[in-house]
Amino acid sequence: MISSTESAPPAQAAGFPFTAIEGQPQLQTALLLAAVDPLLGGVLVEGPRGTAKSTSARALAALLPAGRFVNLPLGATEEQLAGSLDLEAALQRSAVVFRPGLLARAHGGILYVDEVNLLADALVDLLLDVSASGINRVERDGVSHQHDARITLVGTMNPEEGQLRPQLLDRFGLFVRLENVPSAAVRKAIVKTRMAFDADPQAFVEQHAAAQSDLAQRVKLARERVAAVAWTDAVHDDVAQRCQDAGVEGVRADLVMLRAARAHAALHGRGAVTPADVQAVAELALAHRRTQAAPAEPPASGEPAQQPEQQPSSEEQTPPPAPPPTGGAQGAGTPSGQSGHGPAPSANTLPDHAAPADAWGAMPPPQLVAMKAVKSLKPLLPKKA
């Protein structure tokens, strides 16, 4: 006999809270900025395995009003992503009906692409176009349709499996490069938090419910007022100078940095962008677009200037003399500084010269080796008839 409790649908598993993520403040900042202003162009996260890339993206969806999280598989086609003609309606009713794709399902939420560097370039182009414009346009199979697609695009990649083309890399709005766990203390805090969640997910979520609610409210208000946040000419000059010093191509970095600084100010309840907002988002916008190193900052007052490295003396620069090669074509000569009474090396044996002590791993100097005589061959006589 089957009880009624067995036929009940399973409860939805609780997701890891965004506010409980440990050790990734830069990643959390980038994701929150993209949630406040989806038109930033998405976030690309590069890092090794086990650095909370997918966990953070899934946790972000719970903070958005729609709460949608759509995963784009690597084997998806362009029709599945953008939408296509509804064949069932066309065959049964002879009607031209648009069948929505994954972009329509992700409207107002998160579209997550794991290993985006392995995705087909055509799909990456389409994703970035829609992420920057907020509109999906479909022109194929007799279908002419467009719909809103305000998605927060989050792509992750492992650099060991390949890189994105520079053209695609530049079109991602923000970029986060994650390093390995920096210290044993951070590693302990991450594991302790994860073990507590796995032991009792429901209790862990309830423990962070108040912080989650406050952050979700901040994101909601920031999305509503981000367009009204202003910036001064001094802030714009700061952004332009940073992009100029980084040697970026074009002005996409300027636009992204200004929009990100505006989203950062809105997230913190400010009505105008401050230099602190620009400083907080500058590296996120420039890390994947920089073509030259940032100028060195002068030392702070009271700190001694760095002294150039002391050059070694002439005696230290002069390497020890290499032993001279053996003399004579027959290999009977002796090295300089040795008496001629010792046995001469054979024609097939190289002299045993020790390399200098400071040249570990270096190849020994070239040595002369006697040539062996080639035995003459008898002429080949023609066969008798």
C-alpha positions in Angstrom: 0.0 0.0 0.0 1.3 3.4 -1.0 0.9 6.2 1.5 -0.2 9.7 0.5 3.1 11.2 1.5 5.0 9.2 -1.1 2.9 10.6 -4.0 3.5 14.2 -3.0 5.9 16.1 -5.2 9.3 16.5 -3.8 10.2 19.8 -2.2 12.5 22.2 -4.0 16.0 22.0 -2.7 17.3 25.1 -1.0 20.0 27.0 -2.8 23.1 28.3 -1.2 22.6 31.9 0.0 24.5 34.6 -1.8 25.4 36.4 1.5 27.0 33.2 2.9 29.7 33.0 0.1 33.1 33.2 1.6 36.4 34.4 0.1 35.1 35.9 -3.2 34.3 39.6 -2.6 35.4 40.7 -6.1 33.2 38.1 -7.8 30.2 39.1 -5.6 30.7 42.7 -6.5 30.8 42.0 -10.2 27.6 39.9 -10.1 25.7 42.5 -8.1 26.7 45.2 -10.6 25.4 43.1 -13.5 22.2 42.4 -11.6 21.6 46.1 -11.0 22.4 47.0 -14.7 21.9 44.0 -17.0 23.0 46.2 -20.0 26.6 46.1 -18.7 27.2 43.2 -21.1 27.5 40.3 -18.6 30.3 39.0 -16.4 33.0 36.6 -17.5 34.6 34.6 -14.6 37.9 32.9 -15.1 39.4 30.6 -12.5 40.3 27.1 -11.5 37.9 24.4 -10.4 36.3 24.7 -7.1 36.2 28.5 -6.7 32.4 28.9 -6.3 31.8 30.2 -9.9 28.6 28.3 -10.5 27.5 28.5 -6.9 27.7 32.3 -6.9 25.8 32.6 -10.2 23.0 30.3 -8.9 22.8 32.2 -5.6 22.5 35.6 -7.5 19.3 34.5 -9.1 17.5 34.3 -5.7 18.2 38.1 -5.3 16.4 39.1 -8.5 12.7 39.8 -8.7 12.1 37.2 -11.4 14.4 34.6 -9.7 15.0 32.8 -12.9 18.2 30.8 -13.5 18.6 29.3 -17.0 21.6 27.1 -17.9 22.8 27.1 -21.5 24.3 23.7 -22.4 27.3 23.6 -24.7 25.4 21.5 -27.3 22.6 24.0 -27.7 21.7 25.3 -31.2 21.0 28.8 -32.3 17.3 27.9 -32.7 17.1 26.6 -29.1 18.8 29.8 -27.8 17.0 32.5 -29.8 13.7 30.7 -30.7 12.3 29.5 -34.0 9.2 28.6 -35.9 6.7 26.5 -34.0 6.5 23.5 -36.3 3.5 21.9 -34.6 1.4 25.0 -35.1 2.6 25.3 -38.7 1.7 21.7 -39.5 -1.6 21.5 -37.7 -3.0 25.0 -38.2 -0.8 26.3 -41.0 0.0 29.2 -38.7 3.2 31.1 -38.4 3.9 31.1 -34.6 7.1 32.0 -32.8 8.4 29.4 -30.4 10.4 31.1 -27.6 13.9 29.9 -26.8 16.2 30.1 -23.8 16.7 33.8 -24.1 12.9 34.4 -23.6 12.9 32.0 -20.6 15.9 33.9 -19.0 14.2 37.4 -19.3 14.6 39.2 -16.0 16.9 36.5 -14.6 20.3 34.8 -15.0 21.5 33.1 -18.2 24.5 31.0 -17.1 27.0 29.5 -19.5 29.6 27.1 -18.0 32.8 26.8 -20.0 31.8 29.6 -22.4 35.2 29.4 -24.1 34.1 26.0 -25.5 30.8 27.4 -26.9 30.4 28.0 -30.6 31.5 31.6 -31.6 28.2 32.2 -33.3 26.3 31.6 -30.1 28.6 33.7 -28.1 28.1 36.6 -30.5 24.4 36.2 -30.2 24.5 36.1 -26.4 26.6 39.3 -26.2 24.4 41.2 -28.7 21.3 40.4 -26.7 23.0 41.1 -23.4 24.1 44.5 -24.5 20.9 45.5 -26.2 18.2 43.8 -24.1 16.3 42.7 -27.2 16.3 39.4 -29.1 15.5 39.7 -32.8 14.7 36.5 -34.9 14.6 36.5 -38.7 14.5 33.0 -40.0 12.2 30.3 -41.3 9.6 32.9 -42.3 9.5 34.3 -38.8 10.1 38.0 -38.1 9.9 38.5 -34.3 11.5 40.4 -31.5 11.0 40.4 -27.8 12.6 41.8 -24.6 15.5 39.8 -23.2 16.9 41.7 -20.2 19.2 39.0 -19.1 22.2 39.0 -16.7 24.7 37.0 -18.6 27.3 35.0 -16.5 29.9 33.0 -18.3 32.6 30.9 -16.6 35.8 29.4 -18.1 38.9 27.5 -17.1 42.0 28.9 -18.8 43.4 25.4 -19.0 40.8 24.5 -21.5 41.4 27.3 -24.0 40.9 31.1 -24.3 38.2 33.2 -25.9 39.0 35.2 -29.0 40.0 38.8 -28.2 37.0 40.1 -30.1 34.6 38.1 -27.9 36.6 38.8 -24.7 36.3 42.5 -25.2 32.6 42.4 -25.5 32.0 41.0 -22.0 31.3 43.9 -19.8 33.1 42.8 -16.6 35.8 40.3 -16.0 36.9 38.5 -12.8 40.0 36.4 -12.6 39.8 34.2 -9.6 43.0 32.9 -7.9 43.3 29.8 -5.8 42.4 30.0 -2.1 44.8 32.6 -0.7 45.3 31.3 2.8 44.6 28.4 5.2 42.2 30.6 7.2 40.0 31.4 4.2 40.1 27.8 3.2 38.9 26.8 6.6 36.1 29.4 6.6 34.8 28.2 3.1 34.8 24.5 4.1 33.2 25.2 7.5 30.4 27.2 5.8 29.8 24.6 3.2 29.7 21.7 5.7 27.1 23.6 7.7 24.9 24.0 4.6 25.2 20.4 3.6 24.3 19.2 7.2 21.0 21.2 7.3 20.3 23.3 4.2 16.9 24.6 5.5 18.3 25.8 8.8 21.3 27.3 7.1 19.1 29.3 4.7 16.9 30.5 7.5 20.0 31.7 9.4 20.9 34.0 6.5 17.3 34.9 5.5 17.5 38.4 7.0 20.7 39.3 5.2 19.3 37.8 2.0 16.2 39.9 2.3 18.1 43.1 2.9 20.4 42.5 0.0 17.5 41.7 -2.4 15.8 44.9 -1.4 19.0 46.9 -2.1 19.3 45.3 -5.5 15.6 46.0 -6.3 15.9 49.7 -5.3 19.2 50.1 -7.2 17.6 48.7 -10.3 14.9 51.3 -10.1 17.1 54.3 -9.5 20.3 53.5 -11.4 19.2 55.5 -14.5 18.9 58.7 -12.3 22.4 58.5 -10.9 24.6 61.3 -12.3 28.4 61.8 -12.6 30.5 64.9 -12.8 33.1 65.9 -15.4 35.8 65.1 -12.8 34.6 61.5 -12.6 34.4 61.3 -16.3 38.0 62.6 -16.6 39.1 60.0 -14.1 37.5 57.2 -16.2 39.0 58.5 -19.4 42.5 58.8 -18.0 42.4 55.2 -16.5 41.3 53.8 -19.9 44.0 55.9 -21.7 46.7 54.6 -19.3 45.6 51.1 -19.9 45.9 51.4 -23.6 42.4 49.9 -24.3 41.1 49.9 -27.9 38.0 51.9 -28.6 35.7 53.4 -25.9 33.8 50.3 -24.8 35.9 50.2 -21.6 34.9 53.9 -20.9 31.2 53.1 -21.3 31.4 49.9 -19.2 33.3 51.6 -16.4 30.9 54.6 -16.2 27.9 52.3 -16.2 29.5 50.0 -13.6 30.4 53.0 -11.3 26.8 54.2 -11.7 25.5 50.8 -10.6 27.9 50.7 -7.7 26.7 54.1 -6.5 23.0 53.1 -6.9 23.7 49.9 -4.9 25.1 51.9 -2.0 22.2 54.4 -2.1 24.1 57.4 -3.6 22.6 59.8 -6.1 25.9 60.6 -7.8 29.1 58.7 -8.8 32.1 59.3 -6.6 35.8 58.6 -7.2 35.4 55.6 -4.8 32.8 54.1 -7.1 35.2 54.4 -10.0 38.1 52.9 -8.0 35.9 49.9 -7.0 34.9 48.9 -10.6 38.0 50.0 -12.6 39.8 46.7 -12.6 36.7 44.8 -13.4 36.3 46.8 -16.6 40.0 46.9 -17.6 41.4 43.5 -16.6 40.6 41.9 -19.9 41.1 45.0 -22.1 44.4 46.3 -20.8 47.2 46.3 -23.5 49.9 47.9 -21.4 51.0 48.0 -17.8 49.6 50.6 -15.5 52.0 53.5 -14.8 54.1 53.0 -11.6 52.9 55.1 -8.7 55.5 57.3 -6.9 56.5 56.1 -3.4 54.5 57.5 -0.5 56.1 60.3 1.6 58.5 59.0 4.1 59.3 55.8 2.2 62.8 55.5 0.8 63.0 55.2 -3.0 63.9 51.8 -4.3 67.6 51.5 -4.9 68.9 49.9 -8.2 70.4 46.5 -7.8 74.2 46.6 -7.2 76.2 45.5 -10.2 78.7 42.8 -9.5 82.4 43.7 -9.7 84.5 42.9 -12.6 86.0 39.9 -10.9 82.4 38.5 -10.2 81.4 39.2 -13.8 84.3 37.3 -15.3 83.4 33.6 -15.7 86.1 31.0 -15.0 88.2 30.1 -18.0 87.0 27.1 -19.9 89.4 24.2 -20.4 91.0 24.3 -23.9 90.2 21.5 -26.3 92.6 18.7 -27.0 95.1 19.2 -29.7 96.0 17.2 -32.8 93.8 15.5 -35.3 94.7 12.1 -34.1 93.6 12.8 -30.5 97.2 12.4 -29.1 97.6 15.9 -27.8 97.4 16.9 -24.1 95.4 19.8 -22.5 97.3 22.9 -21.6 98.7 22.8 -18.1 99.1 19.0 -18.1 102.2 16.9 -18.6 102.4 14.7 -21.7 103.2 11.6 -19.7 99.6 10.5 -19.0 97.7 8.2 -21.3 96.2 9.9 -24.4 92.5 9.6 -24.8 91.2 7.3 -27.5 89.6 8.5 -30.7 86.1 7.5 -29.5 86.3 9.0 -26.0 85.6 12.6 -25.1 87.9 14.1 -22.4 86.2 14.4 -19.0 86.0 18.2 -18.4 84.1 19.4 -15.4 81.7 22.3 -16.0 82.2 25.5 -14.0 80.6 25.5 -10.5 78.2 28.4 -11.3 77.1 26.9 -14.6 74.9 24.1 -13.3 73.2 22.3 -16.2 75.3 24.0 -18.9 76.6 22.0 -21.8 80.4 21.3 -21.9 82.5 23.2 -24.4 82.9 21.6 -27.8 85.7 19.1 -28.1 87.7 17.8 -31.0 87.2 14.2 -31.9 89.4 12.3 -34.3 87.9 11.1 -37.5 87.9 7.4 -38.3 89.2 6.2 -41.6 86.6 4.9 -44.0 87.4 1.4 -45.4 87.6 1.5 -49.2 85.2 -0.7 -51.1 86.0 -3.0 -53.9 84.7 -2.0 -57.3 81.6 -3.8 -58.5 82.6 -6.0 -61.5 80.0 -6.7 -64.2 78.6 -10.2 -64.5 79.9 -12.4 -67.2 77.6 -13.1 -70.1 
